[in-house]
Amino acid sequence: MSTDGATLFAILGMAATTFACRISGLILGPRFRPQGRLRAAFDAIPPAVLTAVIAPTVLVTGWPETVAGLVTVWAAFRFPMLATILVGVVAVVALRHGLG
């Protein structure tokens, strides 16, 4: 297998950019204290990402995933994030194997 210079340059460039993004968060994070609306926006990022990841599965696959998605939404209003994820995983496994 051979790699041309452009491909190697692209891989190294992406690696450097990824490293720079991650290290900048570690360096700037302690100095940056968002407040007000900016903090609310940052707090909304994890549920938004989780929704973007699971929404295609809930909407496109069968009924066990759709019901598990509804159970997960219900849990999201009552439990912290980690517990909500656990409820969703248990629901989809139970529905796939028990009723599906």
N, C-alpha and C positions, 0 to 999 in steps of 0.2 A: 504494500500500500504506500502510495506516495502522496505528499501534500504539497500543493503549490504555495508560493509565497503569499498570495492574496488571502488564501484561506487561513494560513497560520497567523497573518497579521490581524484578520478579523477575530479569530479566537482570542488572541492575546489582548486585543482592544476591548472585547467584551469582558474578559476577565478583569482587566484593569478598571473598567468602568464599574463593574459590580463591586470590586474591592473598595473603590473610592466612595461609592454610595454607602456601603456598610460601615466603613471606618469613619465617614463624616457624621453618621448618626451617633456613633460612640463618642466622638469628640465634641460635637455640638449639642448633644442631648442634655447633658447636665447644665448647660448654659441657657437653654431655651425652655422657658416655662410658659406655655400658652395659657391664656385666660379667656373667659367669656365665650364668645361664639367660636373662636378658633379651637378652644379646648373641646367644645361640643362637637365640632367637625371631626377632630381627631378621635374622639371617643366613638364616633359613628363608623369609623373605618373597619374595625374587625367584624361587626355584624354585616356590613355591606359586602365585604369580601366573601364571607361565609355564604351569604345569600347568592352571590354571583356564582359560587362554585356548585351549590346544590340545586339551584333553580332549574337548570337544564335536565337534571336527573328526575326531579319531581314532576316536571311538566311533560317529559317525552316518554318515560318508561311506563310500566304497568301500575295498576292500582295499589299494590303494597307500598311502593315508593311515594305515591301521592298521599296516601293516608299517613305514612310515617312523616312526611313533610308537614302535614297539618298538626300532627302530635308535637312535632318539634317547634312549630310556631307557637302552639299553646304553651309549651315548656319555656320558651324564650321570654314570655311575659311573667313567668313565675320563679325562674331559677337563674343562677349565674351562668356565664357562657360555657364553662366546662361541663356543668351538669346538663345543660341544654344539649350539648353535643353528645353526651353519653345517652340521654333519653332518645335522641334521634337514631343513634346507632343501634341501640337495643330494639327500638320500635321497628326499624327496617329489617333487622335480622329475624325478629319474631314473626313479622308479617310474611316475609319471604319463605321461611321454613315451616311456620305453623299453619298459615292460611293460604299461602301461594302455591 
